[in-house]
Amino acid sequence: MDRLLEILLRRVIVNGALKVTTATGRSFTVNAPPRDGPPQEAPPQEAPHQEAPHEEAPHQEAPHQEPLLAVRFTTPQAERGIVLDPELKLGEAYMDGELVMEAGDIADLLALLMSQPASFNPSVPAKAFHMLRRLGRRIAQFNPPERSRANVAHHYDIDGRLYSLFLDHDRQYSCAYFEHEGQSLDDAQLAKKRHVAAKLVLDRPGLRVLDIGSGWGGLALYLAEMAGAEVSGVTLSQEQLALATARAGERGLGERVSFALRDYRDVEGPFDRIVSVGMFEHVGVDHFGAFFRKARSLLKEDGVMLLHAIGRSDPPGVTNPFIAKYIFPGGYIPALSEVTPHIEKSGLFVTDIELLRLHYAQTLKAWRQRFRARRDEAVRLTDERFCRMWDFYLAASEMGFRHQGLNVFQIQLARRQDAVPLTRGYIAEAEARLRQAEAARAAPLRLAGE
């Protein structure tokens, strides 16, 4: 089987190099770099009648370049699994310790594999598994309320201390908005909230806002504190609900911000504004139409909605099986072509679309670095296998945004075409006002801390 693995890796990896040690101890290198470097032009020879003084030159070995990446398999079962079903078994092999990184880390390996021009489904069985998953994707994404609650609990109702190890201080678990190179994760997440708020056109205090998928409450609290909104957040996570409610109470916002354990399909309106950040990926392709019809029914006639969600730039596909099995059951990253027809049929107008391309790659890189820096704490909270799973998840997600066309789209929607200004200048103006509100709120807090 290790011979077949070698053949398949040589077929896939045409850029970069990888050294592989099999479970039997045999090693091979795919795309080995040249041992002696490029050929050098021979120096001109002296004329025969001239004798140059003879000096013994020290012997120098030609430098040997080891491949940048090296992996070792500990079981033949892992090799077999990757040949037959690499989309699932690569992650499982790393999670179970059957694939060990000997040079470089798992993010480097995934970057190498995901940046190749060929698909990492080179064998006939691998292609068959992929096709079967495409055929069954609607079943996998069928998310009635009961199943949605179970799917959310799988990922979010775990020890909340785990998320505090790698998220920003506000626990924003979605794509940050990096305004400039070198911006910190905390500042970029604040910029994301500001950018989202600006697109909601919160032009007067007291607007009633629905936050679908409110997480740990950070965005809802921001909208109330900085824009004077009255926010209702809904989530399916018990852990998130408890922390968000506690945070609202601690900030004295209990009368203006409320959170409930409720499916979006059970919410009653109307609302002036609706926002949903990082939740649409859990809706399921069979439920897109119901989601937008419900949103339209909840919006007032002059209402505005902002949808912030991960999307793919290639045609409709299927959820990676490792992510579906271990991280986000029932989840799916849609193509824009799968979303807009349902918006059109719902009667909502698309008033703006912005694509955040590499912002999530930067966000995931920061999460991965922070997680690795506190990995010992994560092991104490969970175990080694869980931490390898989480490491693979963060690395694979980052490389998906860097190399495979994933992005984040922000779609602004309205029931009327005149619900938002005619030009996009209002976004920058609103962000400037929100920055002033942030500074005004931070000033007394700085004084109190001095």
C-alpha positions in Angstrom: 0.0 0.0 0.0 2.9 2.4 0.7 3.9 2.0 -3.0 0.5 3.1 -4.1 0.6 6.0 -1.6 3.9 7.1 -3.2 2.4 6.9 -6.7 -0.6 9.0 -5.7 1.5 11.6 -3.9 3.8 12.0 -6.9 0.7 12.5 -9.0 -0.7 15.3 -6.8 2.4 17.2 -5.6 3.9 19.0 -8.5 5.0 22.1 -6.5 7.0 21.9 -3.4 8.6 18.8 -1.7 7.6 16.3 0.8 9.5 13.5 2.5 7.5 10.5 3.6 8.5 7.7 6.0 6.1 4.8 5.8 5.0 2.5 8.6 7.6 -0.1 7.4 10.4 2.4 7.7 10.9 3.0 4.0 11.4 6.7 3.0 10.8 8.5 -0.2 10.8 12.2 -1.2 8.2 13.6 -3.6 9.7 16.4 -5.8 13.1 16.1 -4.1 15.1 19.3 -4.5 18.3 19.0 -6.5 21.2 17.8 -4.4 24.0 19.9 -5.9 22.0 23.0 -7.0 21.9 24.2 -10.6 24.8 23.3 -12.9 27.6 25.8 -12.9 29.5 26.9 -16.0 33.0 25.5 -16.1 35.8 28.1 -15.4 38.1 28.9 -18.3 41.2 26.8 -18.3 44.8 28.3 -18.2 47.0 28.0 -21.3 49.1 24.9 -21.2 52.5 26.7 -21.0 51.4 28.7 -17.9 51.9 27.2 -14.5 49.9 28.6 -11.6 51.1 28.2 -8.0 49.5 25.1 -6.6 47.4 25.4 -3.5 45.5 22.6 -1.9 41.8 23.8 -1.7 39.9 22.5 1.2 37.4 19.8 0.3 33.8 21.0 0.5 30.8 18.7 0.4 28.0 19.9 -1.8 25.2 21.2 0.4 22.3 18.8 0.7 18.9 20.4 0.9 16.5 18.5 3.1 12.9 18.8 2.0 11.0 21.5 3.9 8.3 19.1 5.1 8.6 15.5 6.4 5.9 13.2 7.7 5.9 9.7 9.2 3.2 7.2 9.2 2.9 4.9 12.3 0.4 2.4 10.9 -0.3 0.9 7.4 -4.0 1.5 8.1 -3.4 5.3 8.0 -1.6 4.9 4.6 -4.5 2.8 3.3 -7.1 5.3 4.5 -5.4 8.3 2.8 -5.2 6.4 -0.5 -8.9 5.4 -0.3 -10.5 8.5 1.2 -8.0 11.4 1.8 -10.6 14.0 2.5 -11.6 12.2 5.7 -8.7 10.0 6.6 -5.9 12.6 6.5 -7.4 14.5 9.4 -8.2 11.3 11.3 -4.7 10.0 10.9 -3.3 13.3 12.3 -5.9 13.4 15.1 -5.1 9.7 16.1 -1.4 10.2 16.0 -0.9 7.9 13.0 0.5 10.8 10.9 3.3 12.5 12.6 4.9 15.8 11.4 8.7 15.4 11.6 9.6 18.7 9.8 7.2 21.5 9.6 3.7 21.4 11.1 0.2 20.4 9.9 -0.6 23.8 8.5 2.5 23.6 6.3 1.4 20.1 5.0 -2.1 21.3 4.3 -0.8 24.4 2.5 1.3 22.2 0.3 -1.6 19.8 -0.5 -4.3 22.4 -0.9 -2.2 24.7 -3.2 -1.6 22.0 -5.8 -3.3 22.4 -9.2 -4.7 18.8 -8.9 -7.4 17.7 -6.5 -6.3 15.6 -3.5 -8.7 12.9 -4.7 -6.5 11.1 -7.1 -7.6 7.5 -6.6 -10.7 5.9 -8.0 -12.1 5.1 -4.5 -11.4 8.7 -3.3 -13.3 10.1 -6.3 -16.2 7.6 -5.5 -16.4 8.7 -1.9 -16.5 12.4 -3.0 -19.3 11.7 -5.4 -21.3 9.8 -2.8 -21.0 12.8 -0.5 -22.2 15.1 -3.2 -25.2 12.9 -3.8 -26.1 12.8 -0.1 -25.4 16.4 0.8 -29.0 17.4 1.1 -29.6 14.6 3.6 -26.5 15.6 5.6 -27.7 19.2 5.6 -31.3 18.5 6.5 -31.6 20.6 9.7 -35.0 20.7 11.3 -35.1 22.5 14.7 -34.3 19.4 16.8 -31.3 18.4 14.6 -30.1 22.0 14.5 -30.0 22.2 18.3 -28.0 18.9 18.5 -25.6 20.2 15.8 -25.0 23.4 17.7 -24.5 21.6 21.0 -21.9 19.4 19.4 -19.6 22.4 18.7 -20.6 25.2 21.1 -21.8 23.4 24.3 -18.3 22.3 25.3 -16.1 23.7 28.1 -16.3 27.5 27.5 -12.7 27.9 28.8 -11.5 26.3 25.6 -12.7 29.2 23.5 -11.1 31.7 25.8 -7.7 30.2 25.0 -7.7 31.5 21.4 -10.5 34.0 20.8 -10.3 37.7 21.4 -11.4 39.1 24.7 -15.0 39.6 23.3 -15.2 36.0 22.1 -15.9 36.9 18.5 -16.0 33.5 16.8 -16.3 34.8 13.2 -14.2 36.5 10.6 -12.4 39.6 11.8 -12.0 42.7 9.6 -8.3 43.7 9.2 -8.1 47.3 8.3 -4.3 47.4 8.0 -1.3 45.1 8.1 -0.3 44.1 11.6 -3.6 44.9 13.2 -4.2 42.9 16.4 -6.9 40.3 16.6 -8.8 42.3 19.2 -8.7 45.5 17.1 -9.7 43.6 14.0 -12.7 42.0 15.7 -13.8 45.5 17.0 -13.4 46.7 13.4 -15.7 43.9 12.2 -18.4 44.9 14.7 -18.1 48.5 13.6 -18.2 47.6 9.9 -21.3 45.4 10.5 -23.0 48.1 12.5 -22.4 50.7 9.9 -24.1 48.6 7.2 -27.2 48.2 9.4 -27.8 51.9 9.0 -28.5 52.5 12.7 -29.4 56.1 12.0 -31.4 56.7 15.2 -31.4 55.3 18.7 -34.1 52.9 19.8 -34.1 50.7 16.7 -35.2 47.2 17.4 -32.6 44.7 16.2 -32.7 40.9 15.9 -29.4 39.1 16.1 -29.8 35.6 14.6 -27.0 33.4 16.1 -26.0 35.8 18.8 -23.1 33.8 20.1 -21.6 35.0 23.3 -23.4 38.3 22.9 -20.5 40.6 21.8 -22.2 42.1 18.7 -25.5 42.6 20.4 -23.9 44.5 23.3 -21.9 46.6 20.9 -25.0 47.6 19.0 -26.7 48.6 22.2 -23.8 50.5 23.7 -22.5 52.3 20.6 -25.6 52.8 18.6 -28.4 52.9 21.2 -30.2 49.9 19.7 -32.6 47.5 21.5 -31.3 44.1 20.6 -32.9 40.6 20.8 -30.4 37.8 20.4 -31.3 34.2 19.7 -29.0 31.2 19.9 -29.3 27.4 20.2 -26.3 27.0 22.6 -27.0 26.8 26.3 -23.4 27.8 27.0 -23.5 30.9 24.8 -26.9 31.9 26.2 -25.7 31.8 29.8 -22.6 33.8 29.2 -24.3 36.4 27.0 -27.1 37.0 29.5 -24.5 37.4 32.3 -22.5 39.9 30.3 -25.6 42.0 29.5 -26.4 42.1 33.3 -22.8 43.0 34.2 -22.9 46.0 31.8 -26.3 47.2 33.0 -27.9 46.5 29.6 -30.5 44.0 30.8 -33.4 46.2 29.7 -32.0 46.9 26.2 -30.4 43.6 25.3 -32.0 40.2 25.8 -31.0 36.7 24.7 -33.1 33.6 24.2 -32.6 29.9 23.5 -34.7 30.0 20.3 -34.6 28.8 16.7 -34.8 31.6 14.2 -37.9 29.9 12.7 -39.8 30.5 16.0 -39.0 34.2 16.4 -41.8 36.8 16.2 -41.3 40.3 14.9 -41.3 42.9 13.6 -37.8 44.3 13.7 -36.2 47.4 12.3 -33.0 45.6 11.6 -31.8 42.0 11.4 -28.2 40.9 11.6 -26.7 37.4 11.3 -23.0 36.8 11.6 -21.5 33.3 11.2 -24.8 31.5 11.6 -26.0 31.0 8.0 -23.4 28.2 7.5 -25.5 26.1 9.9 -28.8 26.6 8.1 -28.5 23.9 5.4 -29.0 24.2 1.7 -32.6 22.8 2.0 -33.6 25.6 4.3 -32.2 28.7 2.5 -35.6 29.6 1.1 -37.3 29.3 4.5 -34.5 31.4 6.1 -35.0 34.4 3.8 -38.8 34.1 3.8 -38.7 34.2 7.6 -36.3 37.2 7.6 -38.5 39.1 5.2 -41.6 38.5 7.4 -39.7 39.7 10.5 -38.5 43.0 8.9 -40.5 46.2 9.0 -41.3 47.8 5.6 -38.2 50.1 5.8 -36.1 47.4 7.5 -32.5 46.5 6.7 -30.7 43.2 7.2 -27.0 42.2 7.0 -25.9 38.6 6.4 -22.3 37.8 7.2 -21.4 34.3 6.2 -18.6 32.1 4.8 -19.0 31.4 1.1 -17.2 29.6 -1.7 -16.0 31.2 -5.0 -16.3 27.9 -6.9 -19.6 26.2 -7.9 -21.8 24.4 -5.3 -19.9 21.6 -3.5 -20.0 19.4 -0.4 -18.8 19.9 3.2 -15.4 18.4 3.9 -16.2 15.1 5.6 -13.7 15.6 8.5 -15.3 19.0 9.3 -18.8 17.5 9.0 -18.0 14.6 11.2 -16.0 16.2 14.0 -16.5 20.0 13.9 -19.7 21.3 12.3 -22.2 18.5 11.7 -25.0 19.7 9.4 -22.9 22.7 8.2 -22.3 23.8 4.7 -20.4 26.7 3.0 -22.6 27.8 0.0 -21.7 29.4 -3.3 -23.2 32.8 -3.9 -25.2 31.2 -6.8 -27.0 29.0 -4.3 -28.0 31.9 -2.1 -29.1 34.7 -4.3 -32.0 32.8 -6.0 -33.6 32.3 -2.6 -33.2 36.0 -1.8 -34.9 36.9 -5.1 -37.8 34.5 -4.4 -38.3 35.8 -0.9 -39.1 39.3 -2.1 -36.0 40.9 -0.5 -33.7 43.3 -2.4 -29.9 42.9 -2.4 -28.7 46.4 -1.7 -25.0 45.7 -1.3 -22.5 42.8 -1.4 -18.9 42.8 -0.2 -16.5 39.9 -0.2 -13.9 39.7 2.5 -11.3 37.4 0.9 -8.3 36.8 3.0 -9.6 38.4 6.2 -10.7 35.0 7.6 -7.3 33.4 6.7 -5.7 36.1 8.9 -8.3 35.5 11.6 -7.7 31.7 11.6 -3.9 32.2 11.6 -4.2 34.3 14.8 -6.6 31.7 16.4 -4.2 28.9 15.5 -1.2 30.7 16.9 -3.0 31.6 20.1 -4.3 28.0 20.5 -0.8 26.6 20.1 0.7 29.0 22.5 -1.7 27.7 25.2 -1.9 24.2 24.0 -0.9 22.7 27.4 -4.0 24.4 29.0 -6.1 23.0 26.2 -4.8 19.5 26.8 -5.7 19.8 30.5 -9.2 20.8 29.6 -9.7 18.1 27.0 -7.0 15.6 25.8 -4.2 15.2 23.2 -6.5 13.7 20.6 -9.0 16.6 20.9 -6.2 19.1 20.6 -4.8 17.5 17.5 -8.3 17.5 16.0 -8.7 21.2 16.8 -5.3 22.0 15.4 -6.2 20.3 12.2 -9.5 22.1 12.0 -8.0 25.5 12.4 -5.1 24.8 10.0 -7.4 23.3 7.3 -9.8 26.1 7.6 -7.0 28.7 7.2 -5.6 27.0 4.2 -9.1 26.7 2.6 -9.2 30.5 2.6 -5.7 30.9 1.4 -5.7 28.3 -1.4 -9.1 27.1 -2.2 -11.3 30.1 -2.8 -13.2 30.4 0.4 -14.2 33.9 1.4 -16.8 35.7 3.5 -19.7 37.5 2.0 -21.6 40.3 3.6 -25.0 40.7 1.9 -27.1 43.7 2.8 -30.8 43.2 2.2 -33.9 45.3 2.4 -37.6 45.1 1.7 -37.4 48.4 -0.2 -34.7 49.7 -2.6 -34.7 53.1 -0.9 -34.1 51.7 2.6 -30.4 52.5 2.4 -28.5 55.5 1.0 -27.7 55.6 -2.7 -23.9 55.6 -2.3 -21.6 53.7 0.0 -20.2 56.8 1.6 -22.5 56.3 4.5 -20.6 53.3 5.7 -17.4 55.2 6.3 -19.4 58.1 7.9 -21.1 55.6 10.3 -17.8 54.0 11.2 -16.3 57.4 12.1 -19.3 58.1 14.4 -18.9 54.7 16.0 -15.2 55.2 16.6 -16.1 58.4 18.4 -18.6 56.5 20.5 -16.0 53.9 21.3 -13.5 56.5 22.4 -16.1 58.3 24.5 -17.0 55.1 26.3 -13.4 54.0 26.7 -12.3 57.4 28.3 -14.0 56.9 31.7 -13.0 53.3 31.7 -9.3 54.3 31.3 -9.7 56.9 34.1 -11.2 54.3 36.4 -8.3 51.9 35.8 -5.6 54.5 36.5 
